[in-house]
Amino acid sequence: MATILREWSYRYQWLYDAIANLSALTVGGEDRFRQLALNGLTIQPETAVLDLCCGSGQATKYLVKRSQQVTGLDASPRSLGRARQNVPQATYVEAWAEAMPFADQQFEVVHTSVALHEMKPTQRQQILQEVYRVLKPGGIFTLVDFHAPTNPVMVPGLYLFLWLFETETAWHLIQTNLVEQLEAVGFKVSDRTLHAGGSLQVIRANKDAA
């Protein structure tokens, strides 16, 4: 699955940004999309935040407005180079999300934006376990990613997007119950909301306080 457009979108920042901006129109624009998982979330200047799979810093730029202790993690040196230029206020780490080089209970908030659909099922399971490990007791994991549309009108658009730009892992994700998977790891899901006719899901999960 996927086409040459996927490779081009990762190679050329202007194309990635154009696609992201166009896709975000379904929820009211790029600014609103990047903050969907942050709305209502209490983040203080001293809150230790991890932007997991941060890419070029699209969501990181909103996190640094709230916290002075934001770390962005990504496995792509190219993306991290862009992130350092776009959002120099954050600290960046090059590493795999399924084997994070952080101590146990290091962060109070872990955030990830449209990244889990890139992972194979075994990777996704490992990543969720790693998120649970690096979160402090009482910490919050918040994410936004694809979801099978609940409004039939959104089906053609989402499926075309997945066919053009994504791989089989995205198709697997929209058939996966992420809430159940998070709860199996140990999280307590406090909220899940659907947007864009159900084609996007925002999930907020908590790690039990000690």
Beta strands, then each sheet from edge to edge (+ up, - down):
strand 1: 48-52
strand 2: 69-74
strand 3: 91-94
strand 4: 107-113
strand 5: 135-146
strand 6: 188-195
strand 7: 200-206
sheet 1: 3+ 2+ 1+ 4+ 5+ 7- 6+
end
